[in-house]
Amino acid sequence: MYAQRHAVAVTTAADGSATAYSPVLTGLLSQIRYVKTDFADGSTITITAEATGETLWTETAVNASATRAPRQATHTTAGAAALYAAGGAAVNDKIALANDRIKIVIADGGDSKSGTFHFILE
């Protein structure tokens, strides 16, 4: 397995908001690591695939550095939810990105505050 890391530093405007983008990426998203520098406590982080708008991570009231391993639900070829057992837990898998950028949106991050997002793709 070959993994690649892409780091994106984000700095907020005076109103506490920011929007930043990764370079164009292709691969399976394995992990997102948020490293807090000084974003305000209670920040809202919304991370999506730019082309499709697919949610990769969204969380409110983020106060500290965090690692997330986002997964999406899988489906059968008939479009039904894939389950581990009848009526059981959903089968989740890594999210694929194909020639897409990752969009990072920060709200309530504080005036001129920063943090870095590390995206690990396989």
Secondary structure by P-SEA (a helix, b strand, c coil): cbbbbbbbbbbbccccccccccccccccccbbbbbbcccccbbbbbbbccccccccccccccccccccbbbbbbbcccccccccccccbbbbbbbbbccbbbbbbbccccccccbbbbbbcc
